[in-house]
Amino acid sequence: MWVRPPNLPVPRPGLLLAWRRDGEAWIALVTYIDAGGRAITEWVPRDRLVPVPPNRPNGSAYG
């Protein structure tokens, strides 16, 4: 899946580690690499996640 960090202009590839409810909404624990090359693990709202389309012709989510 892709993560849309609030401080970066483009989505980053990420790894979803867990889900939990936060009141009425779902949030996900994800790890992604920020623009500075640092691994970030944080809880993010579901609306900041973008699924990777299925059936990639080259087998990679990175194009």
N, C-alpha and C positions, 0 to 999 in steps of 0.2 A: 504494500500500500504506500501511498504518498502522504506526507505530512506537510501541511501549510503552516509553517511557523509564523507568528505574528510579525517578526522583525526581518523576515527574508522575502524578497520579491517573487521567488519561484518555489514550488513544492520540492521537497527533498524525499528521496527514497527512505522508507523506514521499516522497522520491524515491530509489529504489534505484539505486546507481551501479555496483556490482560485487559479485561473489561470490568467496570463496576458502575453502579448507579450513583448519581450525585443528585439527590432530590428526584426530580422527574426526568432528568436527562441521563444519558450514558456518556461516560468518559473512558478513554483508553490510555493505558500505560504503553508508551512507544519509545523506541530508541531510534535516533537519526543522527546524521553527521551535519553539523552546522557549516556555515560558509568559511569558518576559520579552521575546519578540520577536526573539531572537538566532537566527541560522542556525547549526545544529550539524551537523557532519559527523563521523561516527564509525563504527567497526566495531561491529556488534551481533550477538548470537547469533540464529539463525534463529527461536528460540522467542519472541523479542520482536517479531516481524513478524506482521501480520495482513493477508491479501489483501483488496482491495476487491472486493465482490461484483460479478459481471458484470451487464450489462443494466440499468443504472440508468435509470429512466424519464425523468429530466431531463438525462441525459448528464453529470452531475457526480458525482465521488466525495464531494463535500462536502455532499450533500443538497440 
